[in-house]
Amino acid sequence: MNEDAEFNTKVETTVRELLTNVNRVPFLFVGSGISRRYMGTENWEGLLKWVCETAGTPMKQFYIYKQQALAECGEESNELYPRIASLMERDFIHALDNDALAEWGRSHVEALENGVPAMKIYIADHLLDFKPASDDTELLELKKASRHVAGVITTNYDRLMEEYVFPGYQTYCRQDDLLFSQLMGIGEVYKIHGSVDDPASMILDENDYKQLKERQQYLLSKILTIFGEYPIIFLGYSLKDQDIRDIITAIASCAGERRMLEMAERFIFVDYSPGQSIQTTNYDVNGKIVKMTSISTRDFMPIYKAIANTNMKYAPRVLRQITRQLYEAAYSGGDAQSVVFSNLESMDELPQDAEIVVGVGIKGYGRLVASEDLYEDVLFGNKNLSVNLVIEEYLERYIPQGGVPMYYYLSRYGDGPLGEKTREEIKSKMCFDDYLSKTQKARRGKWRNEQRLSEWSIESLEREFDDNAYKNIFLLRQDEIEIDGLEQMVKKVARGMLEDKKKLDSDIRKDIRIYDFLKYGIPYRKK
């Protein structure tokens, strides 16, 4: 085996093992390097240079705009290229008077009269001319792996992802679409810097970046679940890219330090480089060092092969249709207008415009939602349960049987009426101590009087009790429980029990109710 083949085998094994350990198909975070690789498009600087070279007077040579922006912003500033774009836009408006652009301007008069910036339309037209080679073996491998990719986040304007690689995925390109749509988190492409299909959505100049910065935390919090639940493979970026640094820093701000460290373990950065390496890279996020897998390679084929070998039987586009239909059926009373019957094994072969109807077979027919389902759903959000059904039917059933987590659902319920037992439970559980028995409170008092722990926190319980820390949450007071730490511990214990086909024991069930109260109940009660 030659050196390149041996390295590629290591790359494929590294990526496949990470995906297997996480037990999730990945999300791809795609940057301009991928479009350059497969379509020959310019990077940001090259795109702005092209405008200067083709628009005519009074456009100046690119270096003049760059020198002016450097004098105003500095070379290290992430405002450099937005500033260059703003300077260029002023001259581009006057370039529309040129004979070279007169016909182009007339063909876009409606968009221009509607206030869409002319230079954005000009760039969008240019990028629409680029298409990938139909016989590119790497890109064909990525397309083959697409049924094993949950979704795509990209800062690229072009249509490479949604048109050529993931044509069945739902695409969101405007910030408002991302903020106000019901995202499914599967079978979707999020174009967070806009798209050539809607030039007004493109993030290009200073004003665009100012607006993006104002809304960035809201946008990222909207897709934070993706970073928390899926491995993320960054393609076409460098760890030095300012966009990536800003995004990861913003994610850390939204997620908290502990969760950020956990998420970073699932990040894989793939960077083109003649020199090949696989390493764990230390990355500084707000003064905290997080470790990420970094792969420098000339050949992306083993990355795509590893993704294709991830165990996911049905294409995300089909799962997304199912998820959307279940959501609409639960909340909107909607129904399918046309029905296609098919075995699950054939679902990938259905027409892309076919509406999917989900049926219940003999195995699951008529099965009630068990209390165990509610505990698992509150932790992992994996049951797709109707909030209305849980609150109006199952809370009243399970509260008298020792309690059940409920605030996760109440916080999503709205202003509908609550059952008598639910109202009584809300009144009786006002704080953390209301979830503890007299024996637990007495034991806590004894431990604290004897100063049995050097500090009182989730971490100290884990040091003292190791795998049994979850059984001793009662030793803490409410203000000593860090929710992210509690969540991480409870998920780990519950996941282990479920994977071993064991029922959740009484201690972990109580911990989940406490977690539900602290994370969702306190904000709910304040409302």
Buried (B, 14 or more C-beta within 10 A) or exposed (E): EEEEEEBBEBBBEBBBEBBEEBEBBBBBBBBBBBBBBBBEBBBBEEBBBBBBEEBBEEBEEBEBBBEBBBEEBEEEBBBBBBBBBBBBBEBBEEBBEBEEBEEBBEEBEEBBEEEBBBBBBBBBBBBEEBBBEEEBEBBBBBBBBBBBBBBBBBBBBBBBBBEBBBBBBBBBBBBEBBBEEEBBBBBBBBBBBBBBBBBBBBBBBBBBBEEBEEBBBEBBBBBBEBBBBBBBBBBBBBBEBBBBBBBBEBBBBBBBBBBBBBBBBBBBBBBBEEEBEBEEBEBEBEEEEBEBBBBBBEBBBBBBBBBBBBEBEEBBBBBBBBBBBBBBBBEEEEEBEEEEEEEEEEBBEBEEEBBBBEEEEEEEEEEEBEBEBBBBBBBEEEEEBBBBEBBBBBBBBBBEEEBBBBBBBBBEBEEEEBBEBBEEBBEEBEBBEEBBEEEBEEBBEEBBEEEEBEEBBBEBBBEBEEEEBBBBBBBBEEEBBBBBBBBBBBBEBBBEEBEEEEEBBEBBBBBBBBBBBBBBBBEBBEE
